Amino acid sequence: MSRMVDPNLTPEDAALLIKEFGLDQPLWMQYLYYLKNFFTGHFGFSFHYGQPVVQIIGDRLPNTILLFTTSIILSALVGIFLGKIASWHKGEKTDTYLTLGALITHTAFLPWLALIMIWVFAYKLGWFPITGMISVEIWLDPKAGLWIKALDVLYHMTLPLTTLFLIHFGSYLLIMRSSMLDTLKEDYILTGRAKGLPEKVIRDHHAAPNAALPVVTSVGLSLAFSINGGALTETVFTWPGIGRELVFSVSHNDYPLAQASFLLIAIVVLLSNLVVDILYAYLDPRIRY
Amino acid sequence: MTTVTTDTELSKRFHWISRLLEGWSIYKKSFLGKIGLTLLAVFALMALCSSIPPLIDPMYQPMAGVDPEIFTATGPSTRHWLGTDFMGRDILSQLLTGARIAFMVGVSAAFMSVFLGTTIGMIAGYTGKFMDTFLMRLADMIMVMPALLVLLMLAALFGQLSIWFIVFFIALFRWPGVSRVIRAQTLSLKHRPFIEAARVAGASNLRIIFRHIMPNVLPLSFLYMTFQVTSAIIIEAALAFLGFGDPGTVSWGMMLQWVWKTGHMFKAPYWLLPPGICISLITLSFYMLGRAMDEVLDPRLRKEVETD
């Protein structure tokens, strides 16, 4: 009870807060209160913003989904493509450089990489904005069309997207490479070669689709890692998303907001695992649940 | 006659040494493994040297020592080889202490999570049925939780977390990956003749698990330990970077947070670069170590050497 109530509050405010969350009740009653509030969609008001939590979360959710899904899909696709190339040139220079590059970007410390990106591309070179998601003057301009606004968001998204992409594509590349090497030993590849199929057809149509399946699994398994990374990226680039809101609300003891953001992240984790499972069954006809 | 028996006894007693040497001969062939090991040796040296600078002069204390003549962030000089931070503390000595903290956090969290993961994996694989289902679903649940954000929530609830609390929670979140692998390995071992023989001879379940299964899964556990070290270091650094680390320790994540929060990231590259490079390199070297060890443990490669 005492943790939830800021000692700086006036007694009246504290009393109101205690009443709203049922904080003077025993713990199990508090939990029932919470459940009731949860199912009636009553998440309370943010201490910091003074707005309903649902409204804040609703504002931030699309931004997070935009950045997060784009980065995951982009890095998985590029990882699959480069992994294919690396395995095809196994033992050659291309393979060595790609593998080493993947290892180095994959193990780079994300917040630091983000800071370096800002320092080099936004501060030194001035190519991209340092933080934020939109330019206020464009969005306030009534003449600006939808395309200009979309381009503006894309312009702001470039650096966070690149950071997330660099961190993630390496692991997908490494998985794709080793899975491709296993696939190339299969009998049906030999059959394809015996039939006289061009090497390109064997690589792109016979080997790569089968080898890409473990990458899909790993996207699901590394989701927790990606969400951690998303929150860090949003915080450093002040991207107005759920992850940043969570970090911010935790630092400012804004409990209703922190609770709701965390709940939402849990839901996102569950849903995206479901999506990955369905995608997997769709991609691999051998899988039947 | 006697010499022969002592020879076989000796080779039996020191069997693990010959296995180790054999593993080393495979390890040596890995280029990545050699880089990783060299880098780790450098970091270990840094950790060992961390107590030297404060002995020279108390102003080199990483946390409390302040240069009496410097009050702002300054660049590298002969007095401070890597410069000082915003209140005149020496960056090099902070960096050395950070190496010690990183090893401490990484190795202890990895050890705990591998210990938990191995035990749970063996129990789940060996007992099967309800226990197996229960433990593995629990593992699935924990596996999808973003550990960093859960730790953030805990920090919000309990105020500042101590470094051992953080280590303990990282371990608590990281065992599922290990336990899955160990469970699969245990399942494949369970029906081998030597386990059945032990059971027929009257060995208890506990004895079978610890005496017959554990030695066969331990190499895998060690392999996973290297990957666990990596993730533990990253999680601790990220937590410290967000400002929820143990305020009493100087970790590399903490140093980055100081750069970031005091707004020196554009002004002081000499302060921004070293901690980030260190975190990235130490994770890279543990990762390389793990990949090289993976090759050592790969039965296909081992067979090649055994037939030599």
Interface residues (C-beta under 8 A of the other chain):
Chain A: R3 L103 I104 H106 T107 A108 F109 L110 P111 W112 L113 L115 I116 I118 W119 Y123 L221 L223 A224 F225 I227 N228 A231 L232 T235 V236 G243 L246 V247 V250 S251 N253 Y255 A258 F262 I265 A266 V269 L270 N273
Chain B: L32 M143 V144 M145 P146 A147 L148 L149 L152 M153 A155 A156 L157 T230 I234 I235 A237 A238 F241 L242 G243 F244 L256 V259 W260 M265 F266 P269 L272 P275 G276 I279 S280 T283 L284 Y287 M288
